[in-house]
Amino acid sequence: MQFNVVSNAAAFRKGVRQVRNDVRFAQAKALTATARELVNVSNRHTVRAFDRPTRFTQNSAGMRWATKQNLKARVFIKSIQAGYLELEETGGVRKPKRQFLPVPANARRNKFGNMGRRQLATMLARPDHFIAEINGTVGVWKRERRGGLKLMVTFTPTAKYEKRFNWRRTMERNARRLFPDFYARELDRVFRR
């Protein structure tokens, strides 16, 4: 009578490699799902943080997904929107690109509360609108029909911003809340096969 014991270490190592590969894939999927949900959270947060934000501002978040080779998903504010949202996040003073920042006083505003892109140039093309400093206020003035003056747009040298966006803190808090559920779901899929 004889009994032989044979090692199946190669098959065991292959199984361990497969499980490790599957776990990395589950991590990548969970990170990507978390990032995708954080983009939605960011869009909702923008609507709550600002009064009537434009679609361009609402959809300011972007993402890069995770892979098995790079287990990092990234959520970010797109570059153009980051240019003006950074001051809302950190607070501070905005300086104009030119000489002054135009602030609408009695000028018509769009549904988002902003002046139109060409509105200032259109105003100044009219003969009854002019730029002047009157009583210490520099701006675009309109001659009224009855002889009075009406301030349409005032010019200010800087704009001060208070911290109010809190985007980073909101993203971090939601990432910590969302990731464990997504990761548990993906691991469950791996080990149910």
KAMO-V226724 format. One line per field, one symbol per residue. burial: # if it has 24 or more other ideal C-beta (glycine too) atoms within 12 Angstrom, else .. A space follows every 50 residues. Layout:
BEGIN
burial=???
END
This chain:
BEGIN
burial=.......................################.###.##..## ..#...##.##.#.##......#.#.#...#..##..##........... ####..#.......#....#..#.....#.........####.......# #####.........#.#..##..##..##..##..#.......
END
